Amino acid sequence: MAKELKEMPEGYREIVSRSVLKEYNEADRRRLGMEPTRKTPVFRQASWTLYRCGEDFKSDYAPVVIVPSLINRNYILDLLPGHSLVEQLKASGLDVFLIDWGDPDAGMGQCGFDHYVSVWLRRAIRQVKRLTGKTKVQLTGQCIGGMMATMYAAHPELRKDLSSLFLLTAPIDLADSGLLANWTSTDGFDVEKMTAPYQGIVPAQFFHASFPLLDPKKQLSKYRNLLENFEMPGFKEIWEALDIWSNDNVDFTKRAFTELIRTFYQDNAFFKGEFNIMGAPVNFKDIDVPVLSLVARDDHVFNEKAAMAIQDCKAAKKGRLDYHVIPAGHVSLIAAHPVRIHTYTLIKEFLTR
């Protein structure tokens, strides 16, 4: 064992120590060059902010509005130079807007998915249309943000704002969609009772405590993987950036969390067309705008079954759906070597048609 320790590359122990103790700080983010794209805040409300990305806003295409997940921070979409979806979209001549959901406070506890979609997302899109002078936007949603984007595109009134829909690892059918679905479907999983001590906010630690158990093998091998590839150019930087992001978790409003578990996981209400937005049930099958759906084959959060339901929408039946299963994980398909290049190509071709 002592011999193995002596053979560890210089700097390895330091990175592992920061990771285990979760001692990352802003200096680490600056050192790595995380979030390389300049972002200008153009609208703020409650805890969320709408950013316009880059410096050149001229574009021949409808603006892109990115809806990130509620589970983690949005900078997975702008992680590092060369590993940034936002960077790639800007290089393609697109005008890109990115929502940052921020940190909700207890006063927002009754804000559920209906409010996120019909009030906040709708308001963000109105601001984009006002700023750009365009009548429609290309709505992009990642993870849970993809589910919200799907709700927007399915609503009979809201969908008038859209020229296209891009879904990135976005769940629709949550029955048998992975370990989270299995855990939350048990008789003993009473989400109201489990969250009763919390007033308005469900802490990030409550939800994220289960995430390492979704892929135990990866958790056990992550430091060995770092050691084995430590000398590979660029590897430790992307490893550390992803580790920082994965530990930068976000609180949920209590209503959004209970809806996610009870309404979407346990009742599968969105897939069944039983979830209401602005008082009207939304059905993903009604989506008629062109759709790109990218699914991660090795996704440990949502399996392919959760996403493949989009193939039953009207757009698919009219030949307006591009559906791809990519041999990658939930975030590696947009951030890791070398699969991200294929992913970026598919996205840029769709959004610049």
Backbone hydrogen bonds, N-H to C=O, Kabsch-Sander energy under -0.5 kcal/mol:
donor,donor_aa,acceptor,acceptor_aa,energy
5,L,1,M,-2.1
6,K,2,A,-2.0
7,E,3,K,-1.2
8,M,5,L,-1.3
12,Y,9,P,-1.9
15,I,11,G,-1.9
16,V,12,Y,-2.5
17,S,13,R,-2.7
18,R,14,E,-2.2
19,S,15,I,-2.1
20,V,16,V,-3.0
21,L,17,S,-2.4
22,K,18,R,-0.6
23,E,18,R,-2.1
28,D,25,N,-0.7
29,R,25,N,-1.5
30,R,26,E,-2.3
31,R,27,A,-2.5
32,L,28,D,-1.9
33,G,29,R,-1.1
34,M,29,R,-2.3
35,E,78,D,-0.9
35,E,79,L,-1.3
40,T,52,R,-2.7
42,V,50,L,-2.9
43,F,50,L,-1.2
45,Q,48,W,-2.4
48,W,45,Q,-2.0
49,T,100,D,-2.5
50,L,43,F,-3.1
51,Y,49,T,-0.5
51,Y,98,L,-2.7
52,R,40,T,-2.7
53,C,51,Y,-0.5
53,C,96,V,-3.0
54,G,38,R,-3.5
57,F,55,E,-0.6
64,V,95,D,-2.9
65,V,63,P,-0.5
65,V,138,Q,-2.3
66,I,64,V,-0.5
66,I,97,F,-3.0
67,V,65,V,-0.5
67,V,140,T,-3.5
73,R,248,D,-0.9
76,I,73,R,-0.9
77,L,74,N,-2.0
78,D,75,Y,-1.2
79,L,76,I,-0.5
79,L,83,H,-0.9
80,L,83,H,-0.7
83,H,80,L,-2.5
86,V,77,L,-2.6
88,Q,84,S,-1.8
89,L,85,L,-2.3
90,K,86,V,-2.4
91,A,87,E,-2.0
92,S,88,Q,-0.8
92,S,89,L,-0.6
93,G,90,K,-1.8
94,L,89,L,-1.7
96,V,94,L,-0.7
97,F,64,V,-3.1
98,L,51,Y,-2.4
99,I,66,I,-2.0
100,D,49,T,-2.9
101,W,99,I,-0.5
108,M,105,D,-2.2
109,G,106,A,-1.7
111,C,108,M,-2.4
112,G,110,Q,-0.9
116,Y,112,G,-2.3
117,V,113,F,-2.4
118,S,114,D,-3.0
119,V,115,H,-1.7
120,W,115,H,-1.9
121,L,116,Y,-2.7
122,R,117,V,-1.1
123,R,119,V,-2.0
124,A,120,W,-2.3
125,I,121,L,-2.3
126,R,122,R,-2.1
127,Q,123,R,-2.1
128,V,124,A,-2.0
129,K,125,I,-2.4
130,R,126,R,-2.2
131,L,127,Q,-2.6
132,T,128,V,-2.3
133,G,129,K,-1.9
137,V,161,D,-2.5
138,Q,63,P,-3.5
139,L,137,V,-0.7
139,L,164,S,-2.0
140,T,65,V,-3.1
141,G,166,F,-2.5
142,Q,67,V,-2.4
143,C,168,L,-2.7
145,G,142,Q,-2.0
146,G,143,C,-1.0
147,M,143,C,-1.3
148,M,144,I,-1.9
149,A,145,G,-2.2
150,T,146,G,-2.1
151,M,147,M,-2.0
152,Y,148,M,-2.1
153,A,149,A,-2.3
154,A,150,T,-1.4
155,H,151,M,-1.1
155,H,152,Y,-0.6
159,R,155,H,-2.1
160,K,157,E,-1.4
161,D,158,L,-2.2
162,L,159,R,-1.6
163,S,137,V,-2.6
164,S,137,V,-1.0
165,L,290,P,-2.4
166,F,139,L,-2.8
167,L,292,L,-3.4
168,L,141,G,-2.8
169,T,167,L,-0.6
169,T,294,L,-2.9
172,I,306,A,-3.3
173,D,306,A,-1.9
174,L,172,I,-0.8
177,S,174,L,-1.0
182,N,178,G,-1.9
183,W,179,L,-2.9
184,T,180,L,-2.4
185,S,181,A,-1.2
186,T,183,W,-1.0
189,F,186,T,-1.6
190,D,188,G,-1.5
191,V,189,F,-0.9
194,M,190,D,-2.5
195,T,191,V,-1.7
196,A,193,K,-0.8
198,Y,195,T,-1.8
200,G,198,Y,-0.8
201,I,199,Q,-0.6
202,V,252,F,-2.7
206,F,203,P,-1.0
207,F,203,P,-1.1
208,H,204,A,-2.9
209,A,205,Q,-1.3
210,S,207,F,-1.1
211,F,208,H,-0.9
213,L,210,S,-1.1
214,L,211,F,-1.7
215,D,211,F,-0.6
215,D,212,P,-0.6
219,Q,215,D,-1.8
220,L,216,P,-2.5
221,S,217,K,-1.5
222,K,218,K,-1.0
225,N,221,S,-2.8
226,L,222,K,-1.7
227,L,223,Y,-2.1
228,E,224,R,-2.7
229,N,225,N,-1.3
230,F,227,L,-1.0
232,M,229,N,-1.5
235,F,232,M,-2.1
236,K,232,M,-0.6
238,I,234,G,-1.8
239,W,235,F,-2.7
240,E,236,K,-2.4
241,A,237,E,-2.3
242,L,238,I,-2.3
243,D,239,W,-1.9
244,I,240,E,-2.5
245,W,241,A,-2.3
246,S,242,L,-2.6
247,N,243,D,-1.1
248,D,245,W,-1.5
249,N,247,N,-1.1
250,V,71,I,-1.2
252,F,202,V,-2.4
254,K,200,G,-2.7
255,R,109,G,-2.3
256,A,111,C,-0.7
257,F,253,T,-2.4
258,T,254,K,-2.4
259,E,255,R,-2.4
260,L,256,A,-2.4
261,I,257,F,-2.1
262,R,258,T,-2.8
263,T,258,T,-0.7
263,T,259,E,-0.7
264,F,259,E,-2.3
265,Y,260,L,-1.8
266,Q,261,I,-2.8
267,D,262,R,-1.9
269,A,263,T,-2.7
272,K,268,N,-1.7
273,G,270,F,-1.3
274,E,269,A,-3.2
275,F,269,A,-0.6
275,F,282,V,-0.5
277,I,280,A,-2.8
280,A,277,I,-1.7
282,V,275,F,-2.5
283,N,154,A,-0.5
286,D,283,N,-2.3
287,I,284,F,-1.6
291,V,320,R,-2.6
292,L,165,L,-2.3
293,S,322,D,-3.0
294,L,167,L,-2.7
295,V,293,S,-0.5
295,V,324,H,-2.9
297,R,295,V,-0.6
297,R,326,I,-3.0
298,D,328,A,-2.7
299,D,296,A,-1.5
303,N,177,S,-2.3
306,A,303,N,-1.2
307,A,303,N,-0.6
307,A,304,E,-1.3
308,M,304,E,-2.3
309,A,305,K,-0.5
310,I,307,A,-1.7
311,Q,308,M,-2.0
312,D,309,A,-2.5
313,C,310,I,-1.7
314,K,285,K,-1.6
315,A,287,I,-2.3
317,K,313,C,-1.6
318,K,314,K,-1.2
319,G,316,A,-1.7
320,R,315,A,-3.3
322,D,291,V,-3.0
323,Y,321,L,-0.6
324,H,293,S,-2.5
326,I,295,V,-3.4
326,I,324,H,-0.6
328,A,326,I,-2.3
333,L,329,G,-1.3
334,I,331,V,-1.7
335,A,331,V,-1.1
336,A,332,S,-2.1
340,R,336,A,-1.7
341,I,338,P,-1.7
342,H,338,P,-0.6
342,H,339,V,-0.6
343,T,339,V,-1.8
344,Y,340,R,-3.2
345,T,341,I,-2.0
346,L,342,H,-2.0
347,I,343,T,-2.2
348,K,344,Y,-2.8
349,E,345,T,-2.3
350,F,346,L,-1.7
351,L,347,I,-2.5
352,T,348,K,-1.3
353,R,350,F,-1.1
